[in-house]
Amino acid sequence: VVRNYKGKKHSKFAPEEGNRYDGIYKVVRYWPEKGKSGFIVWKYELRRDDPVPAPWTEEGRRRIEEEGYQMIYPPGYLEAQAENNGTPAKGKKRTKSQDDDDEDDFINDDDEAE
């Protein structure tokens, strides 16, 4: 299971930031349930099946510290976060600009053949 920080609104086990590998789990049972929008949603009951202690337990936190695990950020991520006052960037729709209309960017295969 890989947990994401966006799951915090649904789970107390979600990490504070980023993604975290939480170990191997097995499906114990599953069942259909009617979701908020009226569609069928499949629910799963998972059981942890990993010999390594879970990262949210005291033993797991101690192991993380002893092993020296740390968050790894992509290049420029922390700078972008600082510019956005620590708020993760939301996906924005790209607006068509005048630069998009430049015909110089268009390559005509017929012209190259000459």
C-alpha positions, 0 to 999 in steps of 0.5 A: 500500500502506498499512502498519499497526503491527500488521504488525510481527509479520509484517514488518520494514517495518511502521511503529513506530506508526499507519499509513503510506502506502508507495507504489504496488505491482503484483502480480507473481504470486499463488498459493494456499497452505494456511494454518495452519488448513487453509484456502486462503490467497491469497499475493501477490508485490508489486513497488514501482512508485512513483517516490518513495523508499520511507519505510524507505530512507535516501533516504525517511527524508531526504525525510520529514524535509525535507518535515516529515511527522509523525504526526497523532493523533486528539483525545484519543489521546495522553491515552488512551495515557498513561492506559493506560501506552502500551498501545493499547486493546483492543476490549472487549465492552460489558457490559449495565448497569442503565442500559440497562434504563431504559424512559425511553430508549425512545421510543414512536411511538404516544405522540408521535402523541397 
